[in-house]
Each structure stands twice: as structure tokens, then as C-alpha cells.
């Protein structure tokens, strides 16, 4: 089972702690992570509910992304992960294309589009992703892809854990900002 901190961290960059995987991942752990990915779109929608444009354009920490950029980043990142799952399931240890998330977050769409666009994208894309995840066999969970940016092969089950954490991580950026600002 992977060890992931769930308590609130004083580090604004990592409010739920860093992802800390354990090498042995159980079927139960995978089910819990799939449930987290299934629940994530609603969690993000709730996190931004009622925020106005000024609040959406507030950085979650000094020198951090705005809430708007966080929501659009999650959509970008999760689309990339979904594609990586599909590649790993249909090719032998494919090399995936890394991307510069910090530069993507600076593009006009990420800085100015309504968050509703990415919230809807997350809802529909996660529905497909969860259906795919629920269908995998133990052998498929062990399939890998090569990530040249990390210079290692990653298993699908490890990537599942990473993205379950990613959901909690970015939702906490927004909800902790709301708490600090009294926007609840």
C-alpha cells in the first residue's frame, strides 16, 4: 500500500504532503485510488463553487498558480495521464512525451478561460478514465511506460496512485486558500 500523507501540511506547495509510494500495491488500494479519481471532478467543482473572477485569479500561494490555472492544469495533466494509460495498454513500454506544465499554465486559455470548460472536461474524461481503470486485469496494472523526464519506467498502478494523490493535492490548494481567505 502506498503511504500518502492526508493531514494538512503547513507547506502551501504540498498541502497534503508529497506522494510517497510503497512498492507493494494491493487490489484494495487500487479500488480506493479509482474511487478518488471518480470523485475528483465533483471535488474540484465544489472547491471553486461560488468563487468570482477575482478569487479565481488569486494565487493559491505566493508565486503560485491562480485557482483558475490550477483547474486548467488538472485538466491538462489528467488528459496526459489518461493518454499514457491508453498508450501503455496498447504498446510495449511506450516512451511518453513529457510537457512543460509550468509553460502550459501560462498560455492564454489557462489564464483566462472560465473554469467551467475544464470542469466539464474533467467530468467527461474522468468518466471514461474510470471505466477504463475498472476494467484492468492484474497483468495490465503491471504494464509500464517510459517517462524520459523522470528517466524511469512507471507502472500503471504506480501512476494511478500518483494521480489519486494529484487530485487531493490540487483540490487542497484551492480549499486551503479558501480557508485562509475566509471564502467559505
C-alpha positions in Angstrom: 0.0 0.0 0.0 1.3 3.5 -0.8 1.8 5.9 2.1 0.3 9.2 1.4 0.0 12.0 3.9 -3.5 13.2 4.3 -3.1 15.5 7.2 -2.9 19.2 6.5 0.7 20.3 5.9 2.0 23.8 6.6 3.8 23.7 3.2 1.5 25.7 0.9 3.1 24.0 -2.1 2.3 20.4 -0.8 -0.8 20.8 1.4 -1.4 17.0 1.6 2.3 16.1 1.6 4.3 14.6 -1.2 3.4 11.4 -3.0 5.2 8.6 -1.2 4.6 5.3 -3.0 5.2 1.9 -1.4 6.3 -0.9 -3.8 3.5 -3.3 -2.9 0.1 -2.0 -4.1 -3.0 -4.1 -3.2 -6.2 -4.5 -5.2 -8.0 -2.7 -2.3 -5.6 0.2 -2.7 -6.2 0.4 -6.4 -10.0 0.4 -5.8 -9.6 3.3 -3.3 -7.5 5.3 -5.8 -10.0 4.7 -8.6 -12.7 5.9 -6.3 -10.7 9.1 -5.7 -10.3 9.7 -9.4 -14.0 9.1 -9.9 -14.9 11.6 -7.1 -12.3 14.3 -8.3 -14.5 16.2 -10.8 -17.1 16.8 -8.1 -14.4 17.7 -5.6 -13.0 20.3 -7.9 -16.4 21.7 -8.8 -17.2 22.1 -5.1 -13.8 23.6 -4.4 -14.4 26.5 -6.8 -18.2 26.8 -6.2 -19.2 30.4 -5.7 -15.8 31.9 -6.5 -15.8 35.1 -8.5 -13.3 36.0 -11.2 -11.1 38.0 -8.8 -11.0 35.0 -6.4 -10.3 32.6 -9.3 -7.4 34.8 -10.3 -5.9 34.7 -6.8 -2.7 32.5 -6.5 -3.1 29.7 -4.0 0.3 30.6 -2.6 2.9 33.4 -3.2 4.4 32.9 -6.7 2.0 30.0 -7.3 -0.7 29.5 -9.9 -4.1 31.1 -9.6 -7.1 29.0 -8.8 -8.1 29.3 -12.5 -4.7 28.0 -13.6 -4.9 25.1 -11.1 -8.2 23.9 -12.5 -7.0 24.1 -16.1 -3.7 22.4 -15.1 -5.6 19.5 -13.6 -7.5 19.0 -16.9 -4.2 19.2 -18.9 -2.4 16.8 -16.6 -5.2 14.3 -16.4 -5.7 14.3 -20.1 -2.0 13.5 -20.5 -2.3 10.7 -17.9 -5.3 9.2 -19.5 -3.5 9.1 -22.8 -0.4 7.5 -21.1 -2.7 4.7 -19.7 -4.1 4.0 -23.2 -0.6 4.0 -24.7 0.8 1.6 -22.1 -2.2 -0.7 -22.6 -1.7 -0.8 -26.4 2.0 -0.6 -26.8 5.0 -2.3 -25.2 6.5 0.2 -22.7 6.0 3.2 -24.9 8.0 6.4 -24.3 5.6 9.1 -23.4 6.0 12.8 -24.2 6.7 15.0 -21.2 5.3 18.5 -21.3 6.2 21.8 -19.6 3.3 22.2 -17.2 4.6 25.5 -16.0 4.5 26.9 -19.5 1.1 25.4 -20.3 -0.2 27.2 -17.3 0.9 30.5 -18.8 -0.9 30.0 -22.1 -3.9 32.3 -22.7 -6.6 29.6 -22.2 -5.2 28.6 -18.8 -5.0 32.1 -17.6 -8.3 33.5 -18.9 -10.9 30.8 -19.8 -13.8 30.1 -17.5 -13.1 27.2 -15.2 -16.4 25.6 -16.3 -14.7 24.5 -19.5 -12.1 22.4 -17.7 -14.6 21.2 -15.0 -16.9 19.7 -17.8 -13.8 18.2 -19.5 -12.8 16.6 -16.2 -16.3 15.2 -15.7 -16.5 13.5 -19.1 -12.8 12.5 -19.3 -12.8 11.0 -15.8 -16.0 9.0 -16.6 -14.1 7.3 -19.5 -10.9 7.0 -17.5 -12.6 5.4 -14.5 -14.4 2.9 -16.8 -11.0 2.0 -18.3 -9.4 1.7 -14.9 -12.2 -0.6 -13.6 -11.6 -3.0 -16.5 -7.9 -3.6 -16.0 -6.6 -7.0 -15.1 -3.7 -7.6 -12.6 -1.4 -8.1 -15.6 -2.5 -4.8 -17.2 -1.8 -2.9 -13.9 1.8 -4.1 -14.2 2.2 -2.6 -17.7 4.6 0.3 -18.0 5.6 3.4 -19.9 8.9 5.1 -20.0 8.9 8.7 -18.8 12.0 10.4 -20.2 11.7 13.4 -17.9 11.8 11.1 -14.8 14.3 8.8 -16.6 12.4 5.6 -15.5 9.7 3.2 -16.3 6.4 3.7 -14.5 3.8 1.0 -13.9 0.1 1.8 -14.4 -0.7 1.1 -10.8 2.0 3.5 -9.6 0.7 6.1 -12.0 -2.8 5.5 -10.6 -1.6 6.3 -7.1 0.2 9.4 -8.3 -3.0 10.7 -9.9 -5.2 9.9 -6.9 -2.7 12.0 -4.9 -2.7 14.6 -7.6 -6.5 15.0 -7.2 -6.2 15.6 -3.4 -3.1 17.8 -3.8 -4.7 20.3 -6.2 -8.1 20.3 -4.5 -6.4 21.1 -1.3 -4.6 24.0 -2.9 -8.0 25.6 -3.6 -9.8 24.6 -0.4 -6.9 25.7 1.9 -6.8 29.0 0.1 -10.5 29.4 0.7 -10.0 28.7 4.3 -7.1 31.2 4.7 -9.0 33.9 2.8 -12.3 33.2 4.6 -14.1 32.5 1.3 -16.2 29.6 2.8 
